[in-house]
Amino acid sequence: YSLFGLKCSIHLFGIDQEADGVFFPIGADRFGRDLLARTLVGGRVSLSAGLLGVILSLIIGVIVGGVSGYYGGFIDAFVQRIIELLRSFPRLPLWLALSMVLPPQWSSVKVYFGVVTVLSLIGWTGQARVVRGQFLSLREKEFVQAARAIGVDDKGIIFRHILPNTTSYLIVSTTLALPGMILGESSISFLGLGIKEPMTSWGLLLKDAQNLEALVLHPWLLFPGLFIILTVLAFNFMGDAVRDAFDPFSVR
């Protein structure tokens, strides 16, 4: 083959071109499909589901937390009681209960967006708490009081003065929330209530390794779990680094 204009014959892995057969670097699934290729394709689904889920939960959290923190009083108390109620339920059973609402006749694409919606409906509470705390702190600052004194309405104060000052905290909380979304999608799909064939994800691939016989005879089916572990660790490390970068009092 040609690489940058040079003739090359070195391959990372492969088989004899004259031999009949295939080569699977980490084995195949129960249908004889290449597990490495399906793991890489499933990574796009798991990562995009986590990213979309975080974006939707961020939008809900900013709206609900901003209203709660800015207006306070009865609105704040009512919103906080709802958040406490949602956070009091065990997360995994609540995910599974909401996933049961998805019609079984839906296509893979509809189920994908349904799973993202389910994750967002539960994951916004943490974002709302962060935004509420920032709004409670910033609404009494001098620049906000000055804007209110010259007649700036609530919309202008929120979008032009308070919300831009919470950007760094939102970036940090979003980065730290992304691993939880990925684990949520993987958990739902692993239990058979999330992504379904022909679409695939890391959780759906791990579903084949649910029984002891599969683990003994086909241990390579656990390989997608390694991708989940590495991805969650990577995003946690990145979240810590972003937090230290935005924290002016952090020790470097």
C-alpha positions in Angstrom: 0.0 0.0 0.0 1.0 3.6 -0.4 1.6 5.8 2.7 2.6 9.5 2.1 3.9 8.5 -1.4 6.0 5.6 -0.1 5.4 2.0 -0.8 4.9 0.1 2.5 4.1 -3.5 3.5 4.1 -3.1 7.3 0.7 -3.7 9.0 -0.3 -3.3 12.7 -2.1 -6.6 12.5 -3.5 -8.8 9.8 -3.3 -12.2 8.1 -1.7 -13.7 5.1 -3.2 -12.2 2.1 -3.1 -15.6 0.3 -4.9 -17.4 3.1 -8.6 -17.7 3.5 -9.8 -16.4 6.8 -10.2 -13.4 9.1 -8.3 -12.1 12.1 -10.0 -10.6 15.2 -7.4 -9.0 17.5 -9.6 -9.4 20.6 -11.9 -12.1 19.5 -15.5 -12.1 18.2 -18.9 -12.0 19.8 -21.5 -14.8 19.8 -22.5 -14.1 16.2 -18.9 -14.1 14.9 -18.6 -10.3 14.6 -15.3 -8.5 15.2 -15.5 -7.3 18.8 -12.8 -4.6 18.4 -14.7 -3.0 15.5 -18.0 -3.1 17.4 -16.4 -1.7 20.5 -15.1 1.3 18.5 -18.5 1.8 16.9 -20.2 1.5 20.2 -17.9 4.1 21.7 -19.4 6.7 19.4 -22.9 5.9 20.7 -21.9 5.8 24.4 -19.8 9.0 24.2 -22.4 10.9 22.2 -25.2 9.8 24.5 -23.3 11.0 27.5 -22.5 14.3 25.8 -26.1 15.0 24.7 -27.3 14.0 28.1 -25.0 16.4 29.8 -26.0 19.2 27.4 -29.7 18.7 28.0 -29.3 18.4 31.8 -27.1 21.6 31.7 -29.9 23.5 30.0 -32.5 22.3 32.4 -30.2 22.9 35.4 -29.4 26.4 34.3 -33.0 27.4 33.9 -34.4 25.8 37.1 -31.4 26.6 39.2 -31.2 30.2 37.9 -34.8 30.9 38.6 -34.5 29.3 42.1 -31.4 31.2 43.1 -32.3 34.6 41.6 -35.9 34.9 43.0 -35.5 32.9 46.2 -38.4 32.8 48.7 -41.2 30.4 48.0 -39.9 29.5 44.5 -36.5 28.5 45.8 -38.0 26.4 48.6 -40.4 24.6 46.2 -37.7 23.9 43.6 -35.3 22.6 46.3 -37.8 20.2 47.7 -38.4 18.8 44.2 -34.6 18.4 43.8 -34.3 16.7 47.2 -37.1 14.4 46.3 -35.5 13.3 43.0 -32.1 12.9 44.6 -33.5 10.7 47.4 -34.4 8.0 45.0 -31.7 5.4 44.1 -30.5 6.5 40.7 -30.3 3.1 39.0 -33.8 1.9 39.8 -35.1 5.3 38.8 -33.3 5.1 35.5 -34.8 1.6 34.9 -38.3 2.8 35.8 -38.1 5.6 33.3 -36.6 3.4 30.7 -39.6 1.0 30.9 -41.7 3.9 29.5 -40.0 3.6 26.2 -42.2 1.6 23.8 -40.6 -1.7 22.8 -41.5 -1.2 19.1 -39.4 2.0 18.8 -36.5 1.9 16.4 -32.9 2.0 17.6 -32.6 5.8 16.9 -35.7 6.6 18.9 -34.6 4.4 21.8 -31.2 6.2 21.7 -32.8 9.6 22.0 -35.2 8.2 24.6 -32.2 7.0 26.7 -30.6 10.4 26.4 -33.8 12.1 27.6 -34.1 9.7 30.6 -30.5 10.4 31.7 -31.2 14.2 31.4 -34.4 14.1 33.4 -32.4 12.7 36.4 -29.0 14.3 35.9 -30.1 18.0 36.0 -30.4 18.2 39.7 -26.7 18.5 40.4 -26.3 21.2 37.8 -29.3 23.1 39.3 -27.7 23.0 42.7 -24.4 24.5 41.3 -26.3 27.3 39.4 -28.5 28.1 42.4 -25.5 28.5 44.7 -23.8 30.8 42.2 -26.9 32.9 41.6 -27.5 33.3 45.4 -23.9 34.6 45.7 -23.9 36.9 42.7 -27.3 38.5 43.1 -26.1 40.5 46.1 -22.9 41.7 44.5 -22.3 45.4 43.9 -22.4 45.2 40.1 -25.8 43.5 40.2 -27.1 46.1 42.6 -25.8 48.9 40.4 -27.5 47.3 37.3 -30.7 47.0 39.3 -30.5 50.6 40.5 -30.2 52.0 36.9 -33.3 50.2 35.9 -32.0 47.0 34.2 -34.7 44.4 34.2 -34.4 40.9 35.6 -33.7 39.4 32.1 -30.8 41.7 31.5 -29.3 41.1 34.9 -29.5 37.3 34.6 -28.2 37.0 31.0 -25.7 40.0 31.0 -24.4 40.1 34.5 -24.9 36.9 36.5 -24.9 34.0 34.0 -21.6 35.0 32.3 -19.9 34.9 35.7 -21.0 31.3 36.3 -19.4 30.0 33.1 -16.3 28.6 34.7 -18.3 26.7 37.3 -20.6 25.3 34.7 -17.7 24.1 32.6 -16.2 22.3 35.6 -19.5 20.7 36.7 -20.3 19.6 33.2 -17.0 18.0 32.8 -17.3 16.1 36.0 -20.9 15.0 35.2 -20.0 13.5 31.9 -18.6 10.2 33.3 -21.9 9.7 35.2 -23.9 10.0 32.1 -21.7 7.5 30.3 -22.0 5.0 33.2 -25.8 5.6 33.2 -26.2 4.7 29.5 -23.9 1.7 29.9 -25.9 0.5 32.9 -29.3 0.8 31.2 -28.1 -0.9 28.0 -26.3 -3.6 30.1 -29.6 -4.5 31.7 -31.4 -4.7 28.4 -33.5 -1.5 28.7 -31.4 0.9 26.6 -29.7 0.8 23.2 -30.7 -2.2 21.1 -29.6 -3.9 18.0 -28.6 -3.1 15.3 -27.2 0.0 17.1 -24.5 -0.9 19.7 -22.9 0.6 22.7 -20.4 -0.4 25.4 -23.2 -1.4 27.8 -24.9 -3.5 25.1 -21.7 -5.3 24.3 -21.1 -6.1 28.0 -24.6 -7.6 28.1 -23.2 -10.8 26.4 -20.9 -11.3 29.4 -23.7 -11.4 32.0 -23.5 -15.2 32.9 -20.6 -17.1 34.4 -20.4 -19.5 31.4 -19.7 -16.7 29.0 -17.0 -15.2 31.3 -15.2 -18.6 31.6 -15.4 -19.6 27.9 -15.2 -16.1 26.4 -13.4 -13.7 28.8 -12.6 -11.3 25.9 -16.3 -10.2 26.0 -15.3 -8.0 29.0 -13.0 -5.9 26.7 -15.6 -3.1 26.2 -15.6 -2.6 30.0 -12.0 -1.6 29.8 -13.0 1.2 27.5 -15.6 2.4 30.0 -13.1 2.4 32.8 -10.5 4.3 30.8 -13.0 6.8 29.6 -14.5 7.5 33.0 -11.0 7.9 34.5 -9.9 10.2 31.7 -12.9 12.5 32.1 -12.5 12.6 35.9 -8.8 13.6 35.5 -9.8 16.2 32.9 -12.5 17.5 35.3 -10.0 17.8 38.1 -7.6 19.6 35.8 -10.2 22.0 34.6 -11.3 22.7 38.2 -7.7 23.5 39.2 -7.3 25.7 36.1 -10.4 27.8 36.9 -9.7 28.0 40.7 -7.4 31.0 41.4 -6.7 29.7 44.9 -5.6 26.1 43.8 -2.1 25.1 44.6 -0.1 24.2 41.5 
